[in-house]
Amino acid sequence: MKTKKKTKSKKPGKQRLYLRKMPVHRRKDILKAHLSRELKKEIGKRSHVVRKTDVVVIMRGERKGKKGKVVAVNRKSGFIHVEGITKKKSGGREVFVPIKASNLKIVELGKVGK
């Protein structure tokens, strides 16, 4: 039986390489964010996988403190797009700012399913 391959190298380049080559079904673990105090008590867990329609607060960076609904979760790149968090391109077009899940806190869980 195969076991999970974990990087044991201390070299940042090898760690990044492992993350890039990681299978998509294992990237789910990277897309976890901390839960708010109320949700921690309700669910009994410290973190949860970020899903579309969850409401999150940004905890790090220049957009710290802003709140919004998750619009897209990209497992391939490991980034999350939040509603209302955009930047303007040089051509005038607005695009979502990619944010890592570790920089977010889930305030409200979205509905599961359609």
N, C-alpha and C positions, 0 to 999 in steps of 0.2 A: 504494500500500500504506500502511495506517495504521501509525503508530508509537505506542509506549506513551506515554500522556500522563503526565508527571510534573509535580508542583507546583513552580513556581519561585518562588512567593511566600514571603516571610519572615514574613508575618503568620500567627500561630497560628490565627486563626479560619478563614482560607482553607485552611490545612493540614488542620484538622479536617473541614472541609466536603468536601475531596477524599477523605479517608479514609471518610467516611460514604457518599459517592456512588460509591465504587470498586466495580467489578463483583466479584461473589463469586468468580469464577475467578482474579482477580488478588490476592484477599485471602490466598491461600495463602502469599505471600511475607512477609506480616506475622506469620504463625503459625510462624515459624522460631525455634528455640532452639539455644543452644550445646550441643555434645557434650562428654562427659567425655573425659579424656585418653586412656583406653583405646579409646573409640569413635573418637576422632580418628585414632589410629594405624591402627585396623582398617579404617575406611571411607575415610580420606584426605580428609575434608572437615571444615570448622570448625563448620558448623551444619546442621540438618536440620529438616524440617517435623514438628511435633508431631502424633502420631496417637493415636487411642484405643489403650489397652493399653500405651503406653510408660511406663516408670518414670522419674519426674522428681524433682529436688530443687529446692526454692524457694531462690533466691539473694538476694532482696530483700524488704523489708517485715518486719512483725512476726512472720510465720510462717517466717522465714529458717531454713534448715537442715532443715526437715521434708521427708520423702520419701514419695512415694505414686504410685499408678498413675493414669493419666489416665482419667477416666470419660467426659468429653464434650469435644468441640472444637466451638465455635460460630464458624463462619466469618463469619456476618453481624455479630456483635458484636465478634469478635476475642478472645474470652475462652476460657479453658480451665478445666475443673473437675477437681480432683484428689481422689482418694479419701482420706477422713480429714480433709480441710481443710474444716470446716464452721463455721457460726455459728448461734446460736439466735435465732429471731425472737421478738418480744414475745408471740406466742401460744403459744410453746413448741415450734414446729416448727423442725427443723434444715434448713438449706439450704446448698448448696455455695457457697464463696467464689469469685467469678470472679477469675482471675489472667491477666495478660498473658503471652504467650509469651516476651517479652524478659526476664522475671524468673525464668525457669526454666532448668535445665540437664538435658539428657537423660542419664540414667545407663545405661539399658538400653532397647533398641529392642523394641517389641512385635512379635508375629507379623503378617505381611502377609496379608490375606485372611481368610476365615472358617475 
